[in-house]
Amino acid sequence: MILSVHQPQYLPWIGYFDKIIHSDAFIFLDNVQYKKREFQNRNKIRTKENWIWLTLPVITKDRFYQKISDVEINNETDWAADHLKSIEYNYAHAPFFKQYHELFRDIYSRKWQKLSEINVHIINLLMNLYGIRTPISFESNLAVTTTSSRRIVDICKKVGADAYLSGAGGKAYIDEELFRQNNIKLIYQEFKHPVYPQQWEGFEPFMSVIDHLFNRGPQKW
């Protein structure tokens, strides 16, 4: 069984879902420390000028060591209205926008309290739209307490995985020998970013997957 794991991200990019597609099981890494300025609470969408961040405000003051599953959304500002407005403004004329507009209006009409809750909800929604059936579970249910590569190896053992699919960036920090010692095959993701028509001239890669959804529909890349 090929396993992949990843922190639940906000409006992830295409490569995130490509990794899920090529896995027999996927685990949300929700029991690790939350890190600022990564993709757990923000992502990019295409604009006429270039691209912009959609950043979901979270409460971090005096909570440096909080786990991803504990991170609370800061609802003092109407961030949901701002995000929906940005999406509507930049994708209103995209070929598939009207087809999926109401789904996102529903997301941003809800009162979310936890970052992981909205992230997982959006990821599940997008998986359904793209017809991705990979089983998903949560690291927080596995009682794994180790760190780094040892943590991933222990997760693989917990769920009976004999292969682990890592993002290509994992080559820089994964302890490959540890995987060999535990008879777990280590696979690195080989993902070639597709080029597809966007709303404006040129192509901006590494946008949120909703850029692909609104422009190309739920066809595989």
N, C-alpha and C positions, 0 to 999 in steps of 0.2 A: 504494500500500500504506500502510495506517495502522499506525503503530508506537507503542507505549507502552513506557515503561521505569519501573522502580521497584526500590528496594532490597528484597531478600528479607526479609519481615517474619515475625514469630512469630504464628501463628494470626490472620491478617489479618481486617479487617472486610469487610463485604459490598461496600463501594465499591471495594475493591482488585480483587475478582473482576469487578465490573461493568466496570471499565476494561479488563481482559483480554478480556472477552466482546466489547467493541466495538472491538477491535484485530485487525488481520490478523496481527500478530506482536508478541511481548512479550519484552523483554530484562531479565534480572535485573541491576540495577546493583550488581554485587558488587565492583567494583574501585575504589570510592571510600572515603573515610575513614569509619570507624565513629563514630557519635555517640551519646553517652550520653543516657538519658532520652527516647528516642524509641520507635518501635514495632518496632525490629529484634529486641529481646530481651524484649518484653513485650506483653501485650494484656489486654483486659477481658472478664470473664464476668459474667453476671447472678447476683445473689444475692437472697435474700428481703428483705434490708435495702436493697439498692441494687445495687452492683457491687463487684468486687474486681479488682486486678491479678494476673495470673499473670506473674511475672518470672523469666526464665531467667538464672541467674547466669553472668557471663562474666568473663574475666581482662582487666583494663584497666590495672593498675598498671604504670607505666613503659612503657606501650604506647599513648600518646596518639595517635600518627599511624598506627595500624594500619588496614589495609583491612578491609572487611567480610568478605572471603573468608578472612582470616587470623585472625579472632577465635575464640578457643578458649573452650569452656564450662568453667566451674569446677565440677568434679564432686566437690569435697570435701564437699558436702552432698547429701542425697538429694532434690534438687529435683524429679526425675521422679515420685517417689512422692507428693510434696506436690501437684504439679499434677494428677496423675490423681485423687487423693483429692478435690481441690476440684471437679474436673469431675464426678466421680461423685456427690458430695454434693449439688451444686446442680442436676444434670440427671437424676438417677435416675428421676424420674417424668415426664420429658418424653416426648411421644408417640413420637419416633423414636430415643430414646436406646439402647434395647436393640439396635436394628438396627445401630448403628455403634459400640457400646461396645468390641467386640473390636479394632476397627481402632486405637482410641486406646490400648488396653491394650498392643498390639503396639508402637506408637510409643514409649511410655514404659518399655517393657521393654528397649529397646536402649541400648547405651552410645555416646552421641554425643560426638564430640570437637570438632567445628567448628559454630559457630552457623549458618552458611549451609547446612550439610548438613541439619540437622533442619528448618530453615525451608523449604528447597526441597522436601524430602520431603513435608512437610505440605501445602504449596501444590499440589504435583502430585497428591496424594491427593484433596484437595478439588476440584480441577479435574475429576478423573475422576468423582467422585461427582455433580457438577453437570453433567456432560456437556460441559465446556468443552474445545474441541479446538484452541484457538489455539496455534500453534507457539511454543516457548520456547527462548531461547538465553541466553548469558552475555556480559556486557560484557567480562569478563576475557579472552575469546578474540578480541577485536577490536583490541587494541593502540591504544586511544584514550588520549591523554595530556592533552588540553585540559581546561578546567574550565567550570563554569556552563553558560550557554546554548550556548556554542560546543561544549561536549562533546556535548550532545544533538544538535545539528546534525551534528556529525561522525559520531555513531553512526547517524543517519538515512542519511547518505551511504554509510556502510560497508555497510549492508544494503539499500540501494536503496529506502528509504521516501520517498514524496513527501508524506506527511502525518504529523503527530505529535499524538497525543492526550495532553493534559496534564490533571492534576487541576485542579479549579477554583481551588485555592490558588495555582497557578502564575502566575496573573494578577499577583501581587504582585512577582514577581522575574524572569519570563522576558523576554528581549530580543526582542520581537516583530519588530522591524525586521530583526534578524539572520536570522530565519526567512524573511521576505519576500525578502531579498537572495539567499537560497539556494534560492528557489522551493520551499519546504517549507510546506505548508498547516498552520496551527496551529489545532488544535481543542481546546476546553475541555470537559471532562467535565460533563455535565448529569445529575446523579444525585439522584433524590428517594428519600430513605430510606423503605423500606416500614415500615408498622406491622403487626405480627402478634402473635398471642397468645403471651405468655411464661408462665412458671410462676407468677408472682405478679401482683397487681393493678398497673395502670399499665404504662407502656412505657418502657424504657431503650434509646435508640438508640446506635449506634456501638460495639456489643459485637463480640467476635470472631464471625466467620461461623459458628462452631460453635453459637452460640446459635440462629441461624436453622436450621441443619441439624437439631439435636436437637428443635426445636419445630415445624418446618414440613416437614422432609425436604428432599430435593435438588430441590425445585421452584424455578424461577426466580422472582425477586422482581419 
